[in-house]
Amino acid sequence: MPTIEEELQTAEIKDQHRRAFLNILFTAHYIQNIQRQMLEPFGITGTQYNVLRILRGQCSQCLPTYSIKDRMIERNCDASRVVDRLMAAGLVVREACPNDKRSTLVKITQAGLDLIDTVEPVVSSSHGMMGISPDEAVELNRLLDKVRLDGFDVQNTEGSTCS
């Protein structure tokens, strides 16, 4: 298995925090690519799959688009456009919110539920192929939660530039 340095074709990264940061970014994209390949035969993207899973979890209840966005893994996407595409495919329906005219409610259709039931075993089978034991998965989850919850102080990054 190639190291992150071999994957990125670079010299050894001596700063272990920098190495971990790059490794997380690279691995996330690697996993997203695997997910894309798995979902492609079903005609949906990872983001669409995520929205369908969120709506399935509502047990046939409607959910406002803004609530869907708040629950998504990728929060920088246009949730309304994702819902539009799912609606065009007949996987969700949209209806006006009776309490708020500016808001719309989204509900998964039976076709959406059927698709999730078909896709779920394929996606779930990939989880066991990550090459780590259940105990290692627990530790990885603990560390990733720590990075997300304790690691970054967004307020302290002003003035930094992307390069």
C-alpha positions as CSV (number, residue, x, y, z in Angstrom):
1,M,0.0,0.0,0.0
2,P,1.6,3.3,-1.0
3,T,2.2,6.0,1.5
4,I,0.7,9.5,1.2
5,E,4.1,10.7,0.0
6,E,4.1,8.1,-2.8
7,E,0.5,8.9,-3.7
8,L,1.3,12.6,-4.0
9,Q,4.7,11.9,-5.5
10,T,6.5,14.1,-3.0
11,A,9.4,14.0,-0.5
12,E,8.8,12.7,3.0
13,I,6.5,15.0,4.9
14,K,8.2,15.4,8.2
15,D,5.6,17.6,10.0
16,Q,3.2,14.8,11.1
17,H,0.3,17.3,11.6
18,R,0.7,18.4,8.0
19,R,1.0,14.8,6.9
20,A,-2.2,13.8,8.7
21,F,-4.0,16.8,7.2
22,L,-3.0,15.9,3.7
23,N,-3.7,12.2,4.4
24,I,-7.3,13.0,5.6
25,L,-8.0,15.2,2.5
26,F,-6.5,12.6,0.1
27,T,-8.3,9.7,1.7
28,A,-11.7,11.6,1.8
29,H,-11.4,12.1,-2.0
30,Y,-10.3,8.5,-2.5
31,I,-13.4,7.3,-0.6
32,Q,-15.7,9.7,-2.5
33,N,-14.4,8.3,-5.8
34,I,-15.1,4.8,-4.7
35,Q,-18.6,5.8,-3.6
36,R,-19.1,7.6,-7.0
37,Q,-18.2,4.4,-8.8
38,M,-20.6,2.3,-6.7
39,L,-23.5,4.7,-7.1
40,E,-23.0,5.4,-10.9
41,P,-24.9,2.3,-12.0
42,F,-27.9,3.5,-10.0
43,G,-27.9,6.9,-11.6
44,I,-27.4,9.0,-8.5
45,T,-24.5,10.9,-6.9
46,G,-23.2,10.7,-3.4
47,T,-24.9,13.9,-2.5
48,Q,-28.3,12.6,-3.9
49,Y,-27.8,9.4,-2.0
50,N,-27.2,11.4,1.2
51,V,-30.4,13.4,0.7
52,L,-32.4,10.2,0.1
53,R,-31.0,8.6,3.2
54,I,-31.9,11.8,5.2
55,L,-35.5,11.7,3.9
56,R,-35.8,8.0,4.5
57,G,-34.9,8.6,8.1
58,Q,-37.9,10.9,8.4
59,C,-40.3,7.9,8.2
60,S,-42.5,9.4,5.4
61,Q,-42.6,12.8,7.1
62,C,-41.8,15.9,5.0
63,L,-38.7,18.0,5.7
64,P,-37.9,21.6,4.8
65,T,-35.1,22.0,2.3
66,Y,-33.0,24.0,4.8
67,S,-33.3,21.1,7.3
68,I,-32.0,18.7,4.7
69,K,-29.0,21.0,4.1
70,D,-28.3,21.1,7.8
71,R,-28.1,17.3,7.9
72,M,-26.0,16.8,4.8
73,I,-22.4,15.6,4.8
74,E,-21.5,18.1,2.0
75,R,-23.0,21.3,3.3
76,N,-21.6,23.6,0.6
77,C,-23.8,22.2,-2.2
78,D,-27.1,23.7,-3.4
79,A,-29.6,21.5,-1.6
80,S,-32.5,22.9,-3.7
81,R,-30.8,21.8,-7.0
82,V,-30.1,18.3,-5.6
83,V,-33.8,18.1,-4.6
84,D,-34.8,19.3,-8.1
85,R,-32.8,16.5,-9.7
86,L,-34.2,13.9,-7.4
87,M,-37.7,15.3,-8.1
88,A,-37.1,15.1,-11.9
89,A,-36.1,11.4,-11.3
90,G,-39.4,10.8,-9.4
91,L,-37.5,10.0,-6.2
92,V,-38.9,12.8,-4.1
93,V,-41.8,15.2,-4.1
94,R,-42.0,18.8,-3.1
95,E,-45.0,20.6,-1.5
96,A,-45.7,24.0,-0.1
97,C,-45.2,24.5,3.6
98,P,-48.6,25.4,5.2
99,N,-46.9,27.5,7.9
100,D,-44.3,29.3,5.8
101,K,-45.0,30.3,2.2
102,R,-41.2,30.9,1.6
103,S,-40.4,27.3,2.5
104,T,-41.0,24.0,0.7
105,L,-41.3,20.6,2.2
106,V,-39.6,17.5,0.6
107,K,-40.7,13.9,1.0
108,I,-39.2,10.7,-0.4
109,T,-41.4,8.7,-2.8
110,Q,-41.8,5.0,-2.9
111,A,-39.5,4.9,-5.9
112,G,-36.9,6.7,-3.7
113,L,-37.4,4.2,-0.9
114,D,-37.0,1.3,-3.4
115,L,-33.8,2.8,-4.8
116,I,-32.3,3.2,-1.3
117,D,-33.2,-0.4,-0.5
118,T,-31.4,-1.5,-3.6
119,V,-28.3,0.7,-3.1
120,E,-27.9,0.3,0.6
121,P,-26.5,-3.3,0.5
122,V,-23.9,-2.3,-2.1
123,V,-22.7,0.8,-0.2
124,S,-22.8,-1.1,3.2
125,S,-20.6,-3.9,1.8
126,S,-17.9,-1.3,1.1
127,H,-17.7,-0.3,4.7
128,G,-16.1,-3.6,5.7
129,M,-13.5,-3.3,2.9
130,M,-11.7,-0.3,4.5
131,G,-8.9,-2.6,5.7
132,I,-9.3,-1.8,9.4
133,S,-10.6,-3.8,12.3
134,P,-13.7,-2.8,14.3
135,D,-11.5,-1.7,17.1
136,E,-9.4,0.4,14.7
137,A,-12.6,1.9,13.3
138,V,-13.6,2.9,16.9
139,E,-10.3,4.6,17.4
140,L,-10.4,6.3,13.9
141,N,-13.9,7.6,14.7
142,R,-12.7,9.0,18.0
143,L,-9.7,10.7,16.4
144,L,-11.8,12.2,13.6
145,D,-14.4,13.4,16.0
146,K,-11.6,15.0,18.0
147,V,-10.2,16.8,14.9
148,R,-13.7,18.1,14.0
149,L,-14.7,19.1,17.6
150,D,-11.5,20.2,19.2
151,G,-9.1,20.8,16.3
152,F,-9.9,23.8,14.2
153,D,-10.5,27.3,15.5
154,V,-12.1,28.9,12.4
155,Q,-12.0,32.3,14.1
156,N,-8.3,32.1,14.3
157,T,-7.7,31.5,10.6
158,E,-8.4,35.1,9.4
159,G,-5.7,36.3,7.1
160,S,-4.7,32.9,5.9
161,T,-4.6,32.3,2.2
162,C,-5.3,29.4,0.0
163,S,-2.4,28.2,-2.0
